[in-house]
Amino acid sequence: MKKLFYVITLYMLTFLYSCSPAQSTVNNEWKKPIEKEEQVALNIVTTNKFIYNMTIELTKDRHYVSYMFKDPAQGINFKYTDDSLNNISKQDLFIYNGVGLEPWDKDFIDSLSKSKVGITSASRGVKLISYNKEKKYGKRTIKDNPYYWLNIDNYKISILNIKNALQDKDPRNSDYYEKNFTEHLKKIEPYEKDFKKVSEDFKEYVIFFNEEELEYFIKYIGLKNINSSAVKNNKDLEEKLSDKENILFMYNNSDELKKNEEIIKKYNMHPVKIHVYEENFTYTDLLKNNLSSLKNIKEKKE
């Protein structure tokens, strides 16, 4: 009986093995993980931290992004050298502000070797405001106010320029930049609505200001204003202010607050700080802080 059991068992094992697929003919290629398509890592240089932050909103951590200057003053006073030209020429993308924040930009760009680097002005197509008093840097005269991003509509054009430049340089990932661009605009939408409400809440107010950098912001929120640089003399200024009850003294530079203490006190103005540029601010940080400054004035009045 034992012999018969072993014979039957051996027969069944032989039968089952013969029914299984031959191991040597099985194609196991499908089991191998599909290698992720290699991404292009671009080297991108922006002129200032603000444009750097805009670019990071679109690239996230996909590329190497750096900036040349932490604030506009550094960019304005920069003197380029052969080393800086060679360095930028080796990059994949160079994004600058334009409109005078880099008064050396035209000569610099003309001198670059353009066999590799793509060049984009973040301000292309924005609606500019002219200075009341032109500014001169070396041989160049700056006629237009370069702080266009304080108008949200201008900012959206600017980041669109950066998005388009990234898509041109890295078309394979075009959808990625489009997605990040759309998501970023959605973050800004609530602030657009809030500033429209501010315009209604402050419609009885007049803004008095000295710094022309603030003009984009003031015109964006649509409030009546008096630009001291456009006033001819003190008598004319007094006539404009004498019958106003609710006056906001809008400033960016704290030195302006000290210089105008007397007139602020005389006309019972309400000082409100508006940030034009902060090294460590993202654009939403800038909007949030400026909105908060205005809301605080309203709350104090109520």
Buried (B, 14 or more C-beta within 10 A) or exposed (E): EEEEEEEEEEEEEEEEEEEEEEEEEEEEEEEEEEEEEEEEEBBBBBBBBBBBBBBBBBBEEBBEBEBBBBEBEEBBEBEBEEEBBEBBBEBBBBBBBBBBBBBBBEEBBEEBEEEEBBBBBBBBEBEBBEBEEEBEEEEEEBEBBBBBBBBBEBBBBBBBBBBBBBBEBBEEBBEBBBEBBEEBBEEBEEBBEBBEEBBEBBEEBBBBBBBBBBBBBBBBBBBEBBBBEEBEEEEEBEEBBEEBEBBBBBBBBEEBBEEBEEBBEEBEBBBBBBBBBBEEBBBBEBBBBBBEBBBEBEEEEE
